[in-house]
Amino acid sequence: SCRPSLCDKVITMFRTIVLALALVGASAFAPVRPAASPRAAVVVSETKSDLVELAGKCNPAVKFFDPLNLAEQNFWGTSEEATIGFLRHAEIKHGRVAMAAFVGYLAGANGIQFPWPQTLKGDMPPFAGGSPEAQWDAIPLAAKWQIISVIAFLELWGECALDTHYMKGGKPGVYPPLVNNGNMQIPHPVPLNLFDPFNLSKNASPEKKAKGLIAEINNGRLAMLGIFGFLAESKVPGSVPVLVGKIPAYAGDYMAPFESNFHTMLYH
């Protein structure tokens, strides 16, 4: 059963979070009228033949591989082109997340941490035996909500602040700028964009950008396999032969990221 005093605290906390997100969302995602004329939208409607061509560039040995015929599906009653845009964007985005997760996992497993306290109480980031999964379980509940809230904001911004949505002719993989965005604005000043913050690719040639996209797709696919290899070995020792003895076992639940200090707070 739930302890009354604790339940009251948890309910108050959730009400505060919901109110804060609602107030931020109302101002952050309000459309604005840019002073300059909006940029011309580039319509990109890829077909299965475009995927076949791209697959040959990504991996000449495997080439096009679509055993579930997803490229011929029609998600949510849209169109084949819209479905392909969704799938392409999803792969690129998940590849980027996996690359960050792979590097983060290596950093956590090797004790590479920020040198400053993690909490106002002065607690340092937990090492937890070099297990990144256990490190997540060990951080405070408030820290987890901060991380999830930032991810939720970035996800909403990536969907709502585009010039043209990737399912409506927009280019898959594009993340809208946080600075000087003509579609929406953030109430708090942001110094840099999430994608290419230093404008390193601004003057790159189309050929160089195309080559970089191929590399990003391939690296993202490899990172997705890599991070899942880490997770599999941590739950089923010996399932990834090359990682035997290198990944500590994890007794927690990947599908319950708040379990260690959330569910146990409410029930006993």
N, C-alpha and C positions, 0 to 999 in steps of 0.2 A: 504494500500500500504506500501511498504518497504521504510524506510528512507535511502537515499544513503550512508551517512556517517556510519550509523550503519551497513548496509549491508556489506560495505567494511571491517569493523572490524570483523564481523562474518565470512565472507569468508576467511579472512586472518587467523583467529583462526583455522578454519577447515583445511586449507591447512597445517598449522603448525602441527596440530594433526596427520593428515594423513601421513605427511613426517616423523614425529617422530616414529609413529608406523611402518612404512615401514622400516626405518633404524634399529629399534630395532628388528623387526621381522626377517630381513635378517641375523642378527648376532646371535640372540638368538636361532633360530631354525635351524641353520646350523648343519648338522650331524658331529660328531667327531669320531675319531678312538681311542677307549680306549686302554690304554697300556696293561691292563690285558685282558684275554680272556672273552668274554661276558658270562653272566649267561645263563644257559640252560633254555629255555622257557618251561613253563608248559602249556600244552594244556588242556583246559577245554571246553568240548562240552556238554552242558546240554540239556536235552530233556524234554518233558512234564512230563514224569514220575519223573524226578528229581524235577520239580516244585511241583508236588503233594506231594512228600516226604518232601520237605522244608516247604510247607504250613502247613503240619501236625505238624511240630516242632514249627512253628511260632504261630499258633493258633489252638490247638487241637479241639476247639469247631466249628470254621468256616471251617477249613481245606482249601482245594483248592477252590478258587473262581475266575472264569474267565468267566463272562457272555458274553463277546464279542468274546470269543475264540481267543484271541490275541496270545496265545501260539501255535496255529496251523497256524498262518499267515506266510507269506513269504515277509518280507519287502524288497523293492528295488531289488527284484529278486535275493536274496541271498540264504538263506536256513532257515529251521525252527530253527536249532541250533543257527545261527547267529542272528535271530530275537529274540530268547529267551535271548541271551547274551545282546542285545541292551536293551530289556525291564528290565532285571535284573539290569543292570548298571544304567539305568535311574531312577529306583525306589530308589536304594541305594543313588545315587547322590542327587536326589531331597529330599530324607529324611534327608540327612545331611544339605542341605541348609535350609530346614524347621526348623530343630532343632536350627540352628544358628539364623534364623529369629525369632523364638518363644522367645528365650532368649533375643535377641536384642529388640524385641517389649516390653517385660516386663521392660527392663532397661530404654528404652526411655520413656515409659508411667509413670515410677516412678521417672523420673528426674535424673537417674544415668548417668552421663556424664563424659567425660574426663575433668580434672581440668585445662588444658592449652587451650590457644586460638586456634580457628579453622582456622583463617585466618591470613595473614601477617599484616592486619590492627589491629589485636588484638581482633576481634569479638569472643565471646564465642559461643559454640554450642547452637542453639536455643532450647528453651523448648516448645514453641508453644502450650501451654495449655495442655501439656502431651499427645499430639497426635503424635505418631511416623510418621504417614503419613504427617501431617502438618510440622513436623520437616524436612522431606526430601524436601518438597516444599520450605522450608525457607533457605536451605543451598545454597551457591553460585553455579552458573552453572559450574565453573571450578572444584569445589569439586565433583559434580556429574560425570563429565567426568573422573576424577581421579578414582573414584570408579568403573565406568563401564569399564575403561581401564584395571584395575587390574583384574576384573572378566574375561574380554576377554582373557587376557594373561593366567590366570589359566585354562580357558577352553581349549585354544589351546594347552597348555602344557599337559594337561590331555589326549588329543587325540593323540598328535604327539610323545610324549616321552616314550610311553609304550614299554616294551619288546615285548609283543604280544597283539594286539588290542582285546578288549572284544568280538568283532564280528567275530574274526578269531581264536578263541580258547583261548583267554586270560581270566583271572579271573575277573568277574564282580566286580566292587567296588574298584579295585586297582587304586591308584593314584601314578604316577611315582615320584620318588625322585627328588627333586630340587638340591640336593648335590650329586656330584660324579655320575651323570647319564651318562652311557656309550652310550646312544643313541643321546643325545643332551646336550648342555651346555648353561648356562646363562652367558653372558659377565660380569655381575656384581656379585661379591661373595655373596652367600646366606648362612647364618650360620646354618639354620635349615630347615628340610623338612616340608612340609605342613601336611602330614600324619604322625602321631606318631613322632613328632619332638624330643622327648627325648628317643626314642627306648624302650618304656615301654613294648611293646609286642614282642620284638625281641626274647626273650627266652621263650615265652609262649608256652605251649603245644598245639598240634593240637586240642585237645578237648576244651581247654579254648578259643582258637581263634574261633572255630565253635560256641561255646556258646555266645561269644561276638558278632558275626555276627548276630545271631538270635535276640539278644537284640537290636542291632543297627537297624535292619529292623523294629522291632516292635515300637521302640521309634521314628523312622523316620516317620512311618505311623501315629502315634499319633500326632506328631508335625505338619504334613501336615494338619490334621483335625483341630488342634488347631489354627494355623496361619490363615487358611481360616475362622475359626469361628470369630476371631478378625476382619478380613476384612469385613465379612458379617454383623456383628453387627454394625460396624462403618458406613456402607452405608444404612442398613435397620434396624433401631432400633427395637428391639423386636424379630428379626429373630433367635437369640440365647438366649433362656430364661435365662440361667445361667449367661449371661453376661449383662443383662439389667441394665443400670445405672452405669456400670463399664467401658464401652468403649465410649469415646467421639465421636460424629458424625463427619464424614469427608465429606466435600463438594467438594473435588477435584475429579480427575479422575485417577483411578489406571492404566488405559491403556494409559495414557499420562504422563509419569513420568517427562518430561521436560516442561510441559505445563505452570507452574507458572512463569518461567523466561526464556523460550525459544521461544515459539510461540508468546507470547505477545511482545517480543523484535522485531520480524520480521514484525508483522502485527498489525495494529490498526484500 
